[in-house]
Amino acid sequence: MKIKYLLSVIAIVAITKTSFAQYSQDVVRFSTFQNGSTSRIKAIGNAGTAIGGDLSSISGNPAGLGFFTRSEFSITPEFNGSKVNSTYFGQAGNASKNSGNLSNASIVFYQRLNTPKGRDKTKGWLSINYGAGYSRTNNFYENIAYSGKNASNSISDYYAGTANNRPDDALAQWAYKDKLIDNFGTTQKPDFASTVSVPVNQTGIISRIGGQSEFDFAFGANYSNKLYLGLGVAITDLRYDYSRQFIEDGTASITNGGTTGTPTPFNSNYAQNQSTRGSGANVKLGVIYKPVEAVRLGFTFTSPTFYSISDIYAEGLATSINGNRNQPNSSGDYALNYNMRTPLKLAGGAAVFIGKYGFISGDVEYIDYSTTHISSNDSYDNTDDITAIKANYKSAVNVHVGAEARVTNMFYLRGGYSQQGSPFKNNTGATDVSSDIKTVSGGIGLRFGQYYVDATYAHVTGSEAFSPYLINNGNPTANFKKTNDNAFLTLGYRF
């Protein structure tokens, strides 16, 4: 029975960059960065908007720099352990990847303002403090592996649908040359269909590396120990490398011009490789206000980040029929430079201090991913990507809560929780859909005069549904359960 598959618009967007746009998911991925922070703030769930007096203020709420009464420096390395458990057509799999990076390195210089003789030294502008720092704001490192037996369809059904919609498409032509699809119609009225018989064995391998980081320059001012204002400028950096293989083997009825063929073993490997680099800038404005001594209210405005992106993409298809390997097909490198704009972010927070015994803190952040923008240029038309962004993405709310307890003059105990809202709409047609990301964290702090050490452990969980290809009937979906076990260590010095 011959079935003609008609691909959805989303499938057209999702599979190959050589013929159509696929930048919408990337630009949203690059918009999910979080504020860089020290181990202390990570331990309290990154709920640092209203805290102040921590070096995380340089990359978070710059108003917090106004709380410093001494200069300070710290460095924070990190260890990230990623594990992904997969299920695909009832078959389980897993993959892992470990990485180490510099999470944060910051310095602040305290500058007390001169107060005229006879004036109350607790009133008016008391200090302006300056800070600079590096922070890692997004981590892409992960390996994913999934496999299963698909009794419903084959990726060749996707190739056939592509050929029926765009016969001159390179990927469709490769599949036709490799006899994975054939024309069962006429030259005037082509009707391409898969030659592959189901079930087929399918295996997917995905590797991501890279991250996003910021170099921040900020200052914060203290007015009457009541109102704190801050301004920061960030120079951002982006590095993202992605590779994917989709391997399929089974039996194909090798035909010639639509005639009945002989069932023959085959194996095909569809591969994609992407390398993306970028740089950009954003601005942060912050305020912290103390209505009473025990309560701090904070607010941060983070402007959109304006990125200049350089992207190189390549894809290929390699097929063997009855053990005989065909000449591999490759697109060569497809390079594109484009500009993108991330959404702005609004953050509000409150902290309640319980004397010298500690504090409780909470933050809420709002970000509208549907406002992510990618600009057209002479080599690229953004129409399809802008449509996909509006159709698939929405606004999200991030929540952070945490607490710190001062156990002794030297020892501190901390804990926190955060939830990063998913950018995807419930009815999205995107091929790669992730859930909310939840983080449970805990840590300790030690103070030795001018020196301090903070250590934090964070357990991050989330899920993802990924479709390796889309057709109009029975899209295959791999489900991933993701966990990250991360450790941070901050070494600090006050001077």
Order of alpha helices (4+ residues) and beta strands (2+ residues): alpha-alpha-alpha-beta-beta-beta-beta-alpha-alpha-beta-beta-beta-beta-beta-beta-beta-beta-beta-beta-beta-beta-beta-alpha-beta-beta-beta-beta-beta-beta
